[in-house]
Amino acid sequence: MKWMTTTAIAAISVLGFAGAASAAGELNIYNWGDYTSPELIKKFEEQFDVKVTITDYDSNDTALAKVRAGGHGFDIVVPSANYMPIWINEGLLLEARPDQMENFKNVDPRWADVEWDPGRRYSVPWQWGVTGIGVNTKFYNGDINTSAIFLDPPEELVGKLNVTPEMNDVLFATIKYFGGDWCTTDKEVLKKVRDKLVEAKTKWLAMDYSVTDKLPTGDYAGVYYWNGAIMRSRLQNPEVKFGYPKEGYPVFMDSVVILKDAKNVDNAKAFMNFIMAPENAAMLSNFAKYANGIKGSEQFMDKEMQGAPELVIPAELESAGEFLLSCEPDVQQLYTRIWTEVQK
């Protein structure tokens, strides 16, 4: 069997059910920017003799549009849970059966059988977290456990706020701010949501992804953004604090999937199995500062992750969190129209 490299044998051993194809070669990952541990990639490359190329995207919509267009050359992408039904229903994903992989036993039961991918036939956990409030307390020392920070901002923060450009995260918090339910079609609530966002946007400085650079330095005084990025900001500047909006905040999970037209399927499957090992999942969390869905990874995490306020939700605010799931297409179209008006 001289034709089979040692790395190919290693990949087949890891996957158990994979076909006898060489794992040596390439793997092309399409992922959110600044979200992939270089240490993890280096370890994978050395273990499997695979050259990994990472291409960044800045939103779920960007990733989906790029893959829909074809000719992308990617093997792996990392969608959020509320977009997973779209990827699956449009036939864009390979049914890779990670639930049959050796390391699937390490997936926390909470994340092993999920609504957006029943039985985990397509995806494995990458990282999960919440969207909340980050404030540089040099500028503001009041209550930050509220979406009023970006919807009805205090004078100290007007013109100094950054809000994530992710439509669903912003609409979720705003709908909850007015007492509505996610995926609501209540026209009275949605009119309030639209009007509030159009008005509030005039008090924001930006809608971008440069939080870890600009919140610690004071270029932004406050943000509505993801908890891991805000934790990274705090580690640069202890004046940064994180808040959980009491009116309601979204909980998200991003998962690794293999594209149906992937050219390096065995390598992609090997990567899936690889990140379900606790010590490897911990590398993801240590880099990006989000929780992962792998049991036993905690023992490999940096001390700063233990008890971090961005990761440990206060008991009195736990019930305000709700998993951000996909709405029906007609509802999503309605929300897109609102978002288009906000973006003008």
C-alpha positions in Angstrom: 0.0 0.0 0.0 2.8 2.4 -0.9 0.2 4.7 -2.6 -1.4 5.5 0.8 0.5 8.1 2.9 0.8 7.9 6.7 -1.5 11.0 7.0 -4.1 9.2 4.9 -4.0 6.3 7.3 -4.3 8.6 10.2 -7.3 10.4 8.8 -9.1 7.1 8.1 -8.3 5.9 11.6 -9.8 9.1 13.1 -12.9 9.0 11.0 -13.5 5.3 11.2 -16.0 5.3 8.3 -14.2 7.5 5.8 -13.2 6.2 2.5 -9.6 5.3 1.6 -8.5 8.6 0.2 -5.4 10.6 1.1 -5.9 13.2 3.8 -2.7 14.9 2.7 -3.3 18.0 0.6 -5.4 21.0 1.3 -8.4 22.3 3.3 -10.1 25.6 2.5 -12.1 27.1 5.4 -14.5 30.0 5.0 -15.1 31.5 8.4 -15.9 34.7 10.3 -13.0 37.0 10.6 -10.7 36.8 13.6 -12.5 33.7 14.8 -10.0 30.8 14.1 -7.2 29.9 16.4 -3.9 29.9 14.6 -2.6 27.5 17.2 -5.4 25.0 16.3 -4.7 25.3 12.6 -1.0 24.8 13.0 -1.7 21.6 15.1 -4.1 20.3 12.5 -1.7 21.0 9.6 1.1 19.2 11.3 -0.9 16.2 12.5 -2.6 15.6 9.1 0.0 17.0 6.6 -2.7 19.3 5.3 -2.3 22.9 4.2 -5.2 25.0 5.5 -6.3 28.2 3.9 -8.7 30.5 5.8 -10.8 33.1 4.0 -12.8 35.5 6.2 -16.4 36.8 5.9 -18.2 39.4 7.9 -21.8 38.2 8.1 -24.0 35.2 7.5 -25.5 36.8 4.5 -22.1 37.4 2.9 -21.1 33.7 3.4 -24.4 32.5 2.0 -24.3 34.7 -1.0 -20.8 33.7 -1.9 -21.5 30.0 -1.7 -24.8 30.3 -3.6 -22.9 32.0 -6.4 -20.7 28.9 -6.9 -17.0 28.7 -7.9 -15.9 29.5 -4.4 -13.4 26.7 -3.8 -14.3 26.3 -0.1 -14.6 23.0 1.8 -15.9 24.2 5.2 -18.1 27.1 6.3 -19.3 28.1 9.8 -22.9 29.3 9.7 -25.0 30.5 12.7 -27.8 28.3 13.9 -30.6 30.5 12.5 -29.1 30.2 9.0 -28.5 26.5 9.1 -32.0 25.6 7.8 -31.4 27.7 4.8 -28.1 26.0 4.0 -29.7 22.6 4.5 -32.9 23.3 2.6 -31.1 24.7 -0.4 -28.9 21.6 -0.6 -25.7 23.4 -0.1 -24.3 21.0 2.6 -22.9 17.5 2.6 -24.6 15.2 5.0 -21.3 14.4 6.6 -22.7 12.4 9.6 -20.5 13.9 12.3 -22.7 12.0 14.7 -20.9 8.8 13.6 -17.4 10.2 14.2 -15.2 9.0 17.0 -15.1 12.3 18.9 -18.8 13.0 18.7 -19.0 11.4 22.2 -17.5 14.6 23.5 -20.3 16.9 22.4 -22.3 18.2 25.3 -25.8 16.7 25.4 -27.2 20.2 25.2 -25.7 20.6 21.7 -25.9 17.0 20.4 -29.4 17.1 19.1 -30.4 20.6 18.1 -33.4 22.0 16.4 -31.5 23.5 13.4 -29.7 20.2 12.7 -31.6 17.2 14.3 -29.2 14.5 15.3 -26.2 16.6 14.1 -26.1 14.9 10.6 -24.5 18.0 9.1 -22.7 20.0 11.7 -20.5 20.1 14.8 -20.2 22.9 17.4 -17.7 25.6 16.8 -18.5 28.2 19.5 -21.5 29.8 21.1 -22.3 32.9 23.0 -24.7 35.9 23.4 -25.1 39.3 21.8 -25.1 42.0 24.5 -23.8 45.4 25.5 -20.2 46.5 25.8 -19.3 49.8 27.4 -16.1 51.6 28.1 -16.9 52.9 31.6 -14.5 55.8 31.1 -17.5 57.3 29.2 -20.5 55.9 31.0 -21.1 54.3 34.4 -24.8 53.7 34.5 -26.9 50.6 34.0 -25.7 48.6 31.0 -28.0 45.6 31.3 -30.4 47.1 28.8 -30.8 47.6 25.1 -31.5 51.2 25.8 -27.8 51.7 25.6 -28.1 51.6 21.8 -31.8 52.1 21.2 -32.3 55.1 23.5 -28.6 56.0 24.3 -27.7 58.2 27.2 -26.1 61.5 26.2 -22.6 60.3 27.1 -22.8 57.6 24.4 -24.5 59.5 21.6 -22.3 59.5 18.5 -19.9 57.0 20.1 -21.7 53.7 19.6 -21.1 50.8 17.3 -23.8 48.2 16.5 -23.3 44.9 14.9 -24.4 44.8 11.2 -26.1 41.4 11.8 -29.8 42.0 11.0 -31.3 39.2 13.2 -29.3 40.1 16.3 -30.4 43.8 16.1 -34.0 43.1 15.3 -34.2 40.4 18.0 -33.1 42.9 20.7 -35.4 45.7 19.4 -38.4 43.4 19.2 -37.8 42.3 22.8 -37.3 46.0 23.8 -40.9 46.6 22.8 -42.2 43.4 24.5 -42.6 41.4 21.3 -41.7 37.8 20.5 -39.1 36.8 18.0 -40.6 36.0 14.6 -43.6 38.1 15.4 -45.6 39.6 12.6 -47.5 42.0 14.8 -47.6 45.2 12.7 -47.9 47.5 15.6 -44.7 46.1 17.2 -42.8 46.0 14.0 -43.7 49.6 13.2 -42.3 50.6 16.6 -39.2 48.5 15.8 -38.6 50.1 12.4 -39.2 53.7 13.7 -37.0 53.2 16.7 -34.1 51.8 14.7 -34.3 54.5 12.0 -34.2 57.1 14.8 -31.5 55.4 16.9 -29.2 54.9 14.0 -28.7 58.7 13.8 -27.1 58.4 17.3 -24.6 55.7 16.3 -21.1 56.2 15.0 -20.8 52.9 13.1 -22.1 49.5 12.2 -19.0 47.4 11.8 -16.8 44.5 13.1 -13.8 46.4 14.5 -14.9 46.2 18.2 -11.8 44.5 19.6 -9.6 47.3 18.2 -11.8 50.3 18.9 -13.7 49.6 22.2 -10.6 49.3 24.4 -9.0 52.5 22.9 -12.2 54.6 23.4 -12.8 55.0 19.7 -16.2 53.4 20.5 -17.7 54.2 23.9 -20.3 51.5 23.7 -21.3 48.6 21.4 -24.1 46.1 20.9 -22.0 43.1 19.9 -20.9 39.6 20.7 -19.6 38.6 24.2 -16.3 37.0 23.1 -15.2 40.2 21.3 -16.1 42.3 24.3 -14.2 40.0 26.6 -11.1 40.4 24.3 -11.7 44.2 24.6 -11.8 44.0 28.4 -8.5 42.0 28.5 -6.9 45.0 26.8 -8.7 47.6 28.9 -10.3 46.7 32.3 -12.6 49.7 32.0 -14.7 47.7 29.5 -17.7 46.1 31.0 -20.3 43.7 29.6 -24.1 43.8 30.0 -27.0 41.4 29.4 -30.1 43.3 28.2 -32.9 42.6 30.6 -35.5 43.1 27.9 -34.1 40.1 26.0 -30.9 39.1 24.3 -30.1 36.5 21.6 -28.1 33.3 22.3 -26.3 31.9 19.2 -24.2 29.0 18.1 -21.9 28.7 15.1 -21.2 25.3 13.7 -18.8 23.7 11.2 -20.3 22.2 8.1 -18.9 20.7 4.9 -20.1 22.1 1.6 -21.7 19.7 -0.9 -19.3 20.7 -3.6 -16.2 20.5 -1.4 -13.1 19.2 -3.1 -11.3 18.0 0.1 -14.0 16.0 1.8 -11.8 13.6 3.8 -9.7 16.5 5.1 -12.9 18.4 6.1 -14.2 15.4 7.9 -10.9 15.0 9.7 -11.2 18.6 10.8 -14.7 18.1 12.1 -13.6 15.2 14.2 -10.4 17.1 15.3 -12.3 20.1 16.8 -14.5 17.8 18.8 -11.5 16.7 20.9 -11.7 18.7 24.2 -8.1 20.0 24.1 -8.7 21.3 20.5 -12.0 22.9 21.3 -10.3 24.7 24.1 -7.9 26.3 21.6 -10.9 27.8 19.9 -12.3 29.3 23.1 -8.9 30.5 24.3 -8.4 32.4 21.1 -11.9 33.9 20.5 -13.1 33.9 24.1 -16.4 32.2 23.4 -17.8 29.0 25.0 -17.8 25.8 22.9 -20.0 22.8 23.0 -17.5 20.1 23.9 -17.4 18.4 27.3 -14.1 18.3 29.1 -12.7 21.3 27.2 -12.8 23.5 30.4 -9.8 21.8 31.9 -7.7 23.0 28.9 -9.0 26.6 29.0 -7.0 29.6 30.1 -7.6 30.7 33.7 -9.1 34.0 32.4 -12.0 32.1 30.9 -13.0 30.7 34.3 -15.8 32.9 35.8 -15.4 35.6 33.1 -18.4 38.0 33.4 -18.9 37.8 29.6 -19.4 34.0 29.8 -21.2 33.5 33.1 -24.7 34.9 32.9 -26.0 36.4 36.1 -28.8 34.2 37.5 -31.4 37.1 37.5 -30.7 37.7 33.7 -30.6 34.1 32.5 -34.3 34.0 31.6 -33.9 37.0 29.3 -31.7 35.0 27.0 -33.4 33.2 24.1 -31.9 31.1 21.4 -31.9 32.9 18.0 -33.6 30.5 15.6 -34.7 30.9 12.0 -38.1 32.5 11.3 -40.4 31.4 8.5 -39.4 32.8 5.0 -42.3 35.2 4.9 -41.4 36.6 8.3 -37.8 36.8 7.3 -38.7 38.8 4.2 -40.7 41.2 6.3 -37.7 41.7 8.6 -35.4 42.2 5.6 -37.6 45.0 4.4 -37.4 46.7 7.8 -33.6 46.2 7.8 -33.3 47.7 4.3 -35.1 50.9 5.6 -32.7 51.0 8.5 -29.7 50.7 6.3 -30.7 53.7 4.0 
